Amino acid sequence: MAMSSPAEPGGESVAELSALYLGNILYALEATASGFDAEQKAEHAAFYRGIARKLAEARGREKA
């Protein structure tokens, strides 16, 4: 998968960038959720963990 074309340096798509940095994104979502847990905001934490779960599941389907 080419990350950018010669005509447009740095022209990566959102999909390419999110695939490249998925681990970092999942970590940040969990860190955010943990912060909400510490603030006793379970509903907010569940929201961010739900996003992370959907991203991880989508990545799993891509690799299958």
Buried (B, 14 or more C-beta within 10 A) or exposed (E): EEEEEEEEEEEBEEEBEBBEEBEEBBEEBBEBBEEBBEEEEEEBBEBBBEBBEEBBEEBEEEEE
